[in-house]
Amino acid sequence: MARVFENFGHQHPLILLNEGDDDQHNNQTEEEASCFRCGEKVLPSAPSLRCGECSGFYLHKICAEALLEVNHPYHPNHPLILLQNNPYQSVGWSCNFCDKEGERFVYHCSCNLDFHIKCALFTYNIAQSHLEEFEHVAYEDPTTKNDGEQLENLGECFACWEPLANSVYFSPDCGFNLHKECVELPFKINHKCHRRHPLLLQFLIMEEPLSCKICQVTVERRGLVYCCLPCKFVLHIQCVSFSPPLIIDDKSHPHPFNLLRRRAPFFCDACGTVGNGVAYLCLTCDIVVHQKYISLPRIIKSRFHEHYIFHTYFIEEENLKSWDCIICLKEINMEYGSYYCSDCKIVAHVNCATKDTNWYYVVEEKEDENLSDSLEFSSITVIEMNDIEEATEIKHFKHMHHLMLGSIEMVEYVDKCCDGCILPLTPPYFGCLDCGFFLHKGCAELPKKKQVWLHDCQKELLTLISDYVFVCKICGRLSNGFGYICNRCGKEHVCLKCVSSLTQHPVNSPGHPHPLFFYLEYKGKFHGCGDKDIGAAYYCKGCNFALDFRCITLPTRAQHKCDDKHLLALTYHDHNDYASTHYCDICEERRDSSLWFYHCATCDASAHVECVLGRLPFIKLGSIYKRMNQDYSIRHAPIVVKKIYYYPKCFRCDMPC
């Protein structure tokens, strides 16, 4: 007889399978099934439980018996709680041990530590030295294998996250990628670099990222490390027994560095941060550095500055405009090394400039700095110039006819927009009167190929495109004006508004009296739209004032049928204290007077930004709504038109659009 167990949260009793019962019908998995808790396949030979009434309901025995709360030795601060649903509302979760995404039940800690059921229980057994699961698992020795490509594809150890092929490992048949030596690691050690407290093997979760005190590499939120949490001292597993070389000679520095063992903390002269244990000394220059900064690149191109920046150990005070780092906006200690641009007199912390490999690339001494300034990338050919050598007639490669310079705001062009940025037309501009094609002078002069600093492919020149609808990667808006596309990424577009408005330089906004600096780690409210977010913004540190990309790129003037006679102006402060005036004249809902809005002073009309711009503010009226690589016949090409009061229903959703 098959044994019947309690329901483990299920409405019916469950039958235990594959535990030596003689009843073959009830004792084996009859179909290909997945465990309801972990989502993985239930093997026919594995101990599991099945519902006799619900077809296809199975649980691994280990998942069924998982405790609702686990006090894990590798995370002693808080218990791990078994949750049925995703603990995060807007994003998914990934396991802090195997780094794979999870879908169903999760062991979760309030400090955002998450594990699959099997990963939490497996690591718990390792911590308690219960290694019965490995008794029948074979070892694999990479030194006995000849296939180099196969070794490269083995993956990484879930404990140390070094390549599995670095040392003897357990066969992946056990379900985990693990070195044999990582499974046998002691739970507690004493280390010469931190004599005050013992180091414990832990899952590391800290509010601020920490670096290994030996190699200075930031510790990732996965796998295991040795650490002393009260002192915020962390070592990678592989760095615990690391033996540094006595002398290092690197081409980035003219003299050799000698090993200097330090029991006391020291300040690295290259980056200005504290180090422990291992330092290197240049006897000629009398500088002490972390090992990883011996080979620090002398010249880099950072995405946060338009010029190459050079590493230097010494900068004179009069050669700087500001002592603040251009990336983190915090003050730099000029007694230590930093990256410096002598043309602009700006500086950046070494750790900020080199934090992410997507943020910079190393520059060889003779590389050309201005990749996109070449004449071969010019979008225009000058046909005629005036007496002050200003182009008055040009040929743009995106239009078949010549374009004439217009420098007067003519009445008949009030409702026209630039075909490049899709913003209202303002002088100076170039236009083709026959076709109604217009470009702001600045939009016309943008090159065919250009580096876009907010794009991850820093060495790539993005190509100017037009004539189809795309979603801008930066601001998230639909546009069918001009944009830039990366030929390497293939599908990532940046609209002209973001290319022109979002610069590495401080941005001056009419909505704030001080310059706004690009800042990566803003947390809080955006003062233009009122949204709250964590991430990049343009920020005034002194006033704690921030704008997101969408607010920075809002058109300063816009047209709406609520005021056919005038353009509405983007307004940043509502000086009218009467609450009865704080309503939108379009939707007639209440308006937050502290947020930006559109206003006509002549007609005293005010409206929400989103009500004025509508759903598709940067899709040109009269244009064909066409996606990239999408062709329409002339008969079925959809045309973008103004919405009228009595318009037909959408043919897809059968609702008024």
CORVENPE-V349666 format. One record per residue. N is the residue number from 0. RES is the residue in one letter. BURIAL is I if it has 9 or more other C-alpha atoms within 8 Angstrom, else O. Layout:
BEGIN
n-><N;N>
res-><RES;RES>
burial-><BURIAL;BURIAL>
END
This chain:
BEGIN
n-><0;1;2;3;4;5;6;7;8;9;10;11;12;13;14;15;16;17;18;19;20;21;22;23;24;25;26;27;28;29;30;31;32;33;34;35;36;37;38;39;40;41;42;43;44;45;46;47;48;49;50;51;52;53;54;55;56;57;58;59;60;61;62;63;64;65;66;67;68;69;70;71;72;73;74;75;76;77;78;79;80;81;82;83;84;85;86;87;88;89;90;91;92;93;94;95;96;97;98;99;100;101;102;103;104;105;106;107;108;109;110;111;112;113;114;115;116;117;118;119;120;121;122;123;124;125;126;127;128;129;130;131;132;133;134;135;136;137;138;139;140;141;142;143;144;145;146;147;148;149;150;151;152;153;154;155;156;157;158;159;160;161;162;163;164;165;166;167;168;169;170;171;172;173;174;175;176;177;178;179;180;181;182;183;184;185;186;187;188;189;190;191;192;193;194;195;196;197;198;199;200;201;202;203;204;205;206;207;208;209;210;211;212;213;214;215;216;217;218;219;220;221;222;223;224;225;226;227;228;229;230;231;232;233;234;235;236;237;238;239;240;241;242;243;244;245;246;247;248;249;250;251;252;253;254;255;256;257;258;259;260;261;262;263;264;265;266;267;268;269;270;271;272;273;274;275;276;277;278;279;280;281;282;283;284;285;286;287;288;289;290;291;292;293;294;295;296;297;298;299;300;301;302;303;304;305;306;307;308;309;310;311;312;313;314;315;316;317;318;319;320;321;322;323;324;325;326;327;328;329;330;331;332;333;334;335;336;337;338;339;340;341;342;343;344;345;346;347;348;349;350;351;352;353;354;355;356;357;358;359;360;361;362;363;364;365;366;367;368;369;370;371;372;373;374;375;376;377;378;379;380;381;382;383;384;385;386;387;388;389;390;391;392;393;394;395;396;397;398;399;400;401;402;403;404;405;406;407;408;409;410;411;412;413;414;415;416;417;418;419;420;421;422;423;424;425;426;427;428;429;430;431;432;433;434;435;436;437;438;439;440;441;442;443;444;445;446;447;448;449;450;451;452;453;454;455;456;457;458;459;460;461;462;463;464;465;466;467;468;469;470;471;472;473;474;475;476;477;478;479;480;481;482;483;484;485;486;487;488;489;490;491;492;493;494;495;496;497;498;499;500;501;502;503;504;505;506;507;508;509;510;511;512;513;514;515;516;517;518;519;520;521;522;523;524;525;526;527;528;529;530;531;532;533;534;535;536;537;538;539;540;541;542;543;544;545;546;547;548;549;550;551;552;553;554;555;556;557;558;559;560;561;562;563;564;565;566;567;568;569;570;571;572;573;574;575;576;577;578;579;580;581;582;583;584;585;586;587;588;589;590;591;592;593;594;595;596;597;598;599;600;601;602;603;604;605;606;607;608;609;610;611;612;613;614;615;616;617;618;619;620;621;622;623;624;625;626;627;628;629;630;631;632;633;634;635;636;637;638;639;640;641;642;643;644;645;646;647;648;649;650;651;652;653;654;655;656>
res-><M;A;R;V;F;E;N;F;G;H;Q;H;P;L;I;L;L;N;E;G;D;D;D;Q;H;N;N;Q;T;E;E;E;A;S;C;F;R;C;G;E;K;V;L;P;S;A;P;S;L;R;C;G;E;C;S;G;F;Y;L;H;K;I;C;A;E;A;L;L;E;V;N;H;P;Y;H;P;N;H;P;L;I;L;L;Q;N;N;P;Y;Q;S;V;G;W;S;C;N;F;C;D;K;E;G;E;R;F;V;Y;H;C;S;C;N;L;D;F;H;I;K;C;A;L;F;T;Y;N;I;A;Q;S;H;L;E;E;F;E;H;V;A;Y;E;D;P;T;T;K;N;D;G;E;Q;L;E;N;L;G;E;C;F;A;C;W;E;P;L;A;N;S;V;Y;F;S;P;D;C;G;F;N;L;H;K;E;C;V;E;L;P;F;K;I;N;H;K;C;H;R;R;H;P;L;L;L;Q;F;L;I;M;E;E;P;L;S;C;K;I;C;Q;V;T;V;E;R;R;G;L;V;Y;C;C;L;P;C;K;F;V;L;H;I;Q;C;V;S;F;S;P;P;L;I;I;D;D;K;S;H;P;H;P;F;N;L;L;R;R;R;A;P;F;F;C;D;A;C;G;T;V;G;N;G;V;A;Y;L;C;L;T;C;D;I;V;V;H;Q;K;Y;I;S;L;P;R;I;I;K;S;R;F;H;E;H;Y;I;F;H;T;Y;F;I;E;E;E;N;L;K;S;W;D;C;I;I;C;L;K;E;I;N;M;E;Y;G;S;Y;Y;C;S;D;C;K;I;V;A;H;V;N;C;A;T;K;D;T;N;W;Y;Y;V;V;E;E;K;E;D;E;N;L;S;D;S;L;E;F;S;S;I;T;V;I;E;M;N;D;I;E;E;A;T;E;I;K;H;F;K;H;M;H;H;L;M;L;G;S;I;E;M;V;E;Y;V;D;K;C;C;D;G;C;I;L;P;L;T;P;P;Y;F;G;C;L;D;C;G;F;F;L;H;K;G;C;A;E;L;P;K;K;K;Q;V;W;L;H;D;C;Q;K;E;L;L;T;L;I;S;D;Y;V;F;V;C;K;I;C;G;R;L;S;N;G;F;G;Y;I;C;N;R;C;G;K;E;H;V;C;L;K;C;V;S;S;L;T;Q;H;P;V;N;S;P;G;H;P;H;P;L;F;F;Y;L;E;Y;K;G;K;F;H;G;C;G;D;K;D;I;G;A;A;Y;Y;C;K;G;C;N;F;A;L;D;F;R;C;I;T;L;P;T;R;A;Q;H;K;C;D;D;K;H;L;L;A;L;T;Y;H;D;H;N;D;Y;A;S;T;H;Y;C;D;I;C;E;E;R;R;D;S;S;L;W;F;Y;H;C;A;T;C;D;A;S;A;H;V;E;C;V;L;G;R;L;P;F;I;K;L;G;S;I;Y;K;R;M;N;Q;D;Y;S;I;R;H;A;P;I;V;V;K;K;I;Y;Y;Y;P;K;C;F;R;C;D;M;P;C>
burial-><O;I;O;O;O;O;I;O;O;O;O;O;I;I;I;I;I;I;O;O;I;O;O;O;O;O;I;I;I;O;O;O;I;I;I;I;I;I;I;O;O;I;O;O;O;O;I;I;I;I;I;I;O;O;O;I;I;I;I;I;I;O;I;I;O;O;O;O;O;O;I;I;I;I;I;O;O;O;I;I;I;I;I;O;O;I;O;O;O;O;O;I;I;I;I;I;I;I;I;O;O;I;I;I;I;I;I;I;I;O;O;O;I;I;I;I;I;I;I;I;I;O;O;I;I;I;I;O;O;O;O;O;O;O;O;O;I;O;I;O;I;I;O;O;O;O;O;O;O;O;I;I;O;I;O;I;I;I;I;I;O;O;I;I;I;O;I;I;I;I;I;O;O;O;O;O;I;I;I;I;O;I;O;O;O;O;O;O;O;I;I;O;O;I;O;O;O;I;I;I;I;I;I;I;O;O;O;O;O;I;I;I;I;I;I;I;O;O;I;O;O;I;I;I;I;I;I;I;O;O;O;O;I;I;I;I;I;O;I;O;O;O;O;O;O;O;O;I;O;I;O;I;I;O;O;I;I;I;I;O;O;I;O;O;I;O;I;I;I;I;I;I;O;O;I;I;I;I;I;I;I;I;O;O;O;O;O;I;I;I;I;O;I;I;I;O;O;O;I;I;I;I;I;I;I;O;O;I;I;I;I;I;I;O;O;O;O;O;O;I;O;O;I;I;I;I;I;I;I;O;O;I;O;I;O;I;I;I;I;I;I;O;O;O;I;I;I;I;I;I;O;I;I;I;O;O;O;O;I;I;I;O;I;O;O;O;O;O;O;O;I;I;O;O;O;O;I;I;I;I;O;I;I;O;I;O;O;O;O;O;I;I;I;I;I;I;O;O;O;O;O;I;I;I;I;I;O;O;O;O;O;O;O;I;O;O;I;I;I;I;I;I;O;I;I;O;I;I;I;I;I;I;O;O;O;O;I;I;I;I;I;O;I;I;I;O;I;I;I;I;I;I;I;O;O;O;O;I;O;O;I;I;I;I;O;I;O;I;I;I;I;I;O;O;O;O;O;I;I;I;I;I;I;I;I;I;O;O;O;O;O;I;I;I;I;I;I;I;I;O;O;I;I;I;O;I;I;I;I;O;O;O;O;O;I;I;I;I;I;I;I;I;O;O;I;I;I;I;O;O;O;O;I;O;O;I;I;I;I;I;O;O;O;O;I;I;I;I;I;O;I;I;I;O;O;O;I;I;I;I;O;O;I;O;O;O;I;I;I;I;I;I;I;O;O;O;O;O;O;O;O;I;I;I;I;I;O;O;O;O;I;O;O;O;I;I;I;I;I;I;O;O;O;O;I;I;I;I;I;O;I;I;I;O;O;O;O;I;I;I;O;O;O;I;I;I;O;O;O;O;O;O;O;O;O;O;I;O;I;I;O;O;O;O;O;O;O;O;I;I;O;O;O;O;O;O;O>
END
